Amino acid sequence: MGKIVLVTGVARRLGGRFVRRIQRDPDVERVIGVDAVPPEHGLGGAEFVRADIRRAGIGRVLAETGADTVVHMDVTGTPLGGGSRTSVKETNVIGTMQLLGACQKSPAVRRLVVKSSTNVYGSAPRDPAVCTESTTPKSLPSGGFAKDAVEVEGYVRGFSRRRPDVAVCVLRFANILGPGAETPLASYFGLPLLPTVFGYDPRLQFVHEDDVIDVLRIAAHPARRSTLNSGTFNIAGDGVLLLSQCARRLGRPTVPVLLPAVTWAGSLVRTLGMTDFSPEQIRLLTHGRVVDSTQMRETLGFRPAHTTAGTFAAFAAAQGPGLLPPAALAGAVDRLAALSSRGGGHLPTQSAN
């Protein structure tokens, strides 16, 4: 008999894509998609169950379906539809608590895959140049999605101790981009002018949404031994890009803002309803973040099809032309950099200490 896979967060585009993909695995007999609202996209031959994971009813869904594999994708930094930050936090934290409680009571559950984020490392000036899965943040995130992700992973570790018979895989994704990405950073790059922190040019990593689907499938694949896809893994495309390089490739001019005024600028942007320019986003765009993905390759056995640069190129192509031709913008930035260099100035990147 094939595996029965339950997937949360299927009303979002990424969740819907994963549901349609996992159905094609020959070892999967049945797929159940769960969300608080019906998806606007198709789920193929999967069953849809309207259920809010923040409610105890998710336990009944698990019991009735007999799911042995749970893929928790409803951990996100953006609201669905007209939702608020409060509803996002409740789904991330309370929803995860309820889901794990239901998994703990279900004897059928044998595998759990959780979509997390490299946001758990935070972004601080004294962070290491490259974070591994064992890196302890110098400063824990104080709010927003990053704090949610830290809390979610804490609950997952507790579940692992209570149910050691369940294979648990936590995937910490770098910034997800692609033609259809729905993330705070994608919204930021969609602005006609990109506000930046004066004097900083952070290093960034991206992972293509296609690679997100592929690695989730590998982590949930029933044919693989649980010892090979259990643990915590950083998931990111090879290479890094500076924020200035991203702006050039988009053809977007930047608006440098002095650090003391950044919080005010972020509040203004949020008031205009243009993007989620949260404090954690500001720290990322100040200090950046780079993670090591050795375990992704050596233990999980996954190699992304897209590099960080390739992922951003696919995203930029879907955005269309910016206000300035990329070549002209790149030339202007290079000339300014050369003048700054001759004058003894420099733009610091994330600290390597």
N, C-alpha and C positions, 0 to 999 in steps of 0.2 A: 504494500500500500504506500502511496506517495505521501509527501509531507503536506501538512495543513499550515499555511502561513497567514498570520494576521498582521496587517500593516496599519499604523495610525497616521493621521495627517494626510489622507488621500485627497482632500479637497484642494490642496495646493498642487500646483503644476508638477513639481518634482515628485511628490508622492504618487500622483497619477501615473507618471512615467514609469516609476519603479514597479507599480502594480502590474502594468501592462507587460513589463519586461520579465518579471519573475514567473509569470504564467507560462512562458515559453520553455522553462526548464523542465525536462522530461521527468524529473524526480518529484515535481510539485504536483500534487493532486488537486488542491483547492486553495484559493486565495480569497481572503476576506478583507475588505477595505473598511476602515472605521474613521468617521469624523463627525463633528457636531453639526455640520451643514452638508447638504448634498453637493458633490463636485459638479462643476459646469462642464468638465471634460469626461470623456468616456473612460471606463475602466476595463474594457475588453470583456472577457468572460468572468471577471471577478464578481463576487457578491459584495454589495454595499450594505453596511449596517450603520444607521444613523445613531450615534452614541457619543456622548460627551465624556471624554476620559477623566474629566474632573469629578464625575459622579460615580457612585459605587456600582452603577449599572454595568460598567465595563467588565466587572467580574462575572456577571451573568452571560455576557457575550462570549467570554473566554470559555466558560463552562459549556455553553450550548454548542459552540463550534468545535470544541476539542482541539484547538490550535496547539501545535507543538513548537512552532517557531513564531516569535514576535519580533517585528521590526518596528522600532519606535522612531518615527520620523517627525512626530509633532513636537519637536524642540526647535524653536525658531526665534529670530529677532524681529520679525515683521508681523503686524496684525493682518488678519484675513478680512478682506472687504473693508468695512467701516469700523473694525475693532480698535480697541485702545491698548495702550501699553499695559494697563492693569490686566486686561483679559489675556494678553500674551503671557505675562508672568504667571497668572493662575494656571494656564494650560501647561506651560513649561514645568512649573514646580509642583503644584497641587495635582495636575494631571499625571505627571510622572509618578508621584507618590501613590495615587490610586491604581495606576496601571501595574506598578510593581507589587502592590499589595494583592492585586488579583492574580498576578503571575505566581506569587508565592503560594497561594492557596490552590493553584491548579496543578494537579499531578501530571497533566499531559505536557506542560511546557518543558522543553528540553534545550531550547536555544533562544537567546535574547540578543538582539543587535540594537544599539542605541546610536543615533545620529547626534554627535556632540560637535564641539568647535575648538579651534586653537585659541579662542578668546579666553579659555581658562587660564592661560599663561599671563594674561594681562599685557600691558605695554608700559614699560617704565624705563627711565634713562639708565638704570643700572642692571637691566636684564642682560643675560648672556647673549652673545651674537647669534647663537643658534640654540633653540630649546629642544630638548629631547623629551620623551614621554615621562621621564623621571624628574624633570626640572620642576623645582618648587618656585612659584612666583615670588619676586622680591616684594611685591605689594599686591595682595589679593584684590580682584575687581570689587569696587564698592557699590556697584549698581548696574542696572541695565541687563542686557542679554548675557554679558560675560558673567555676572554674578549668578544668573539663572543657571548657566551651564555648569558652574562650579557646584551649585546645590544639587543639580540633577545627577552629576557624577558621584557626589557623596551618597545619595540615595541608592544609586546603582551598586556601589561598593558594599553597602549594607545588605542589599539583596543578595549579592554574591556570597556573602558570609552565611546568610540564612539558607540559601539554596545552592550549596556547592555542587549539586548534581546538574545544574543548568550551565551550559556553555555561554558565557557572556562576552560580547565583543563591543567595545566602545570605539567609535571612529571619530577622531578629532579632525574635522575638516578645516583647511585654510579657507580664505575668502572664496566663496563659490561665485563663479561668473560664467557667462555664456550668453547666447542669443536671447534666452528666455529667463535669465536670472531674476529672482525677486528677493533681493537682499538690500540692507541699508547701504552697503558700499556701491552696489549697482545704481541705486538712486542718487548717491553722491556724484558718481561719474556721469550721470545723466544731466547734471546741471549745466547751463550754458557757460557759467564762470565757476571755476573751482576754488573755493576758499582754502588756503593753506596756512600753515603756521610759519611765520617769518623766521628764517634761519635754519629750518629743518627740511630735510629731504629723505623721508623714511623709506626703508626697504619693505617691499610687500611681496606676498606670495599668493597665488591663485590656484584653484582647482576647477577644471571644467565640469559643468553639470553632467555631461556624458560619462565622465570618469566617476562621478559621484554614484550614478546608477550602477556602473560596473562593479565598483568595490563593495557596494551594499549587497549586490547579488552574490559576490564571492563570500562575504562574511556570513550570509544567511544560507549558503548552499548546503543542502543536506548531505551531499555526497562526500564532503570534506570531513576529515576527522576533527572533532571539536577542539583538540589540542592545537590545531593549526590556525584556527580562527577565533581563539579566545584571547582576551587581553585588551590593551589600549594601544591604539595606533594613530600616529599623525598621518594625515592624508593631504598631500600637496604636490603640485606639479614641479618639475625640476626648474631650478633657477630662481632669480628674484628680479624685480623691477623697482626702480626708484619712482616715487610719486611724480617727479618731474618728467620722467620718461613716459609714464602713463598719460599725463596731460598732453605731451607732444603727439603721441600716437592717436589721441582722440581729436586733436586740433582744438583743444579747449584752453583758453588763457586762464592763468591762475591769478588769484587775488591774495597776496600774502597779508596776513593779519598778525599783529604783535600778540604774543602769548597771553598777556593779561586781558586782551580784548576778545580772545577766542570764545570764551563762554558766552559773552554777549552776542557775538556773531552767530554762534550756534543757536541761541534762543531766537534770534531774528529769522534764521532760516527755517526753524521749526514752525514759527508763527506764520510764515508764508506758506506753510504746508508743502514745501518742495522736497524735503527729505528728512530722515531721522538723523539729525546731527547731534547725537548724544555724547555725553562726556567720554564714554569708552571709545566712540568713533574718533573723537578729538585726540585722545591719547594714541590711538593707532596711527593717525595721520601726523602725529608729532614724532613718535619714537619707532614706529613700525614693529614688525614681528616676523621672524624667520624660524622655521622648525626643521628638525632633522627627520627624514622619512626613511631611514635605513630599515627600521623594523617593518614598515609597510612592504618593502621589497623582499627582505630576507625571511621574515616569519609569515606574514600574510600572503606573500607571493603575488603581490599586485604591482604592476608598473603602469602608471598613467599613460594614456595615449597622447596627452597634450601637456606641453611644458607650461610654465607660468606665462611666458611671452606668447605662446601659441593660444593659450586660453584668453589672454587679454586681446589678442588680435581678433579672435572670433567675436568677442563682446563688442569691440570697437566697430567692426564691420556691420554689426546689427544696429549700432547706434546711429549710423549715417554720418555725414560730414559735420564737423564742428564749425565754430565761427571763423576759424583761421585755417588755412591749408596746413596740414601737419609738417610739410617740408619747410615752409616759411617760418612757422612757429619754432621748429627745432633750430633753424639757423639763428633766429633772434635769441633764443635761450642760450645757445652755444656762445654767441658773441658776448652776452652779458656775463656768462661764466668765465670767459677768457679775461674780460676786464676786471672781474672780481679777483681772479687769480693773480693778475699782475699787481693788483693793489694790496695783495696780502690777505684778502678775505677768503673765507671758505664757508661751505654749507655743511654742517655736521650731519652725519647719519646716525643711526642707532648705535649706542655705546656697545663696545665689544667687551667691556669689563664684566 
